[in-house]
Amino acid sequence: MGEKLYYKMKEVCSLLDLAPHVIRFWEKELPNLSFRKNGSGHRVFSKADIDRLEAVKKMLYTEGLTIEGVRKRIRASEDKANPSKTNLLGEIKEIKDLVQDLIKSLDSPR
């Protein structure tokens, strides 16, 4: 692969041996796949985009994951990359549980 900033759909399909409709489907179904469009509305792909597509292809075709399995793995890797998000969600759940317990104790007859 040369040192281009962006690649056209046809180039990416050729590099990865994928059909365009497969890439469009993955883009619709997977949270980390969102591609830029040029002035004429055609998708253009950076090297990082191609790397992500290659990883998805490996998960689906080599590892045998389903689309849902890939989606879960992406979420898990995002949580690992951003532990503060995971911690925040845990704290929110704890607060919710405390509020629910408080409401129950206020509603119960004395």
Stockholm file with secondary structure:
# STOCKHOLM 1.0

chainA/1-110         MGEKLYYKMKEVCSLLDLAPHVIRFWEKELPNLSFRKNGSGHRVFSKADIDRLEAVKKMLYTEGLTIEGVRKRIRASEDKANPSKTNLLGEIKEIKDLVQDLIKSLDSPR
#=GR chainA/1-110 SS CCSCSCEEHHHHHHHHTCCHHHHHHHHHHCTTCCCEECTTSCEEECHHHHHHHHHHHIIIIISCCCHHHHHHHHHHHHHHHCHHHHHHHHHHHHHHHHHHHHHHHHHSCC
#=GC SS_cons         CCSCSCEEHHHHHHHHTCCHHHHHHHHHHCTTCCCEECTTSCEEECHHHHHHHHHHHIIIIISCCCHHHHHHHHHHHHHHHCHHHHHHHHHHHHHHHHHHHHHHHHHSCC
//
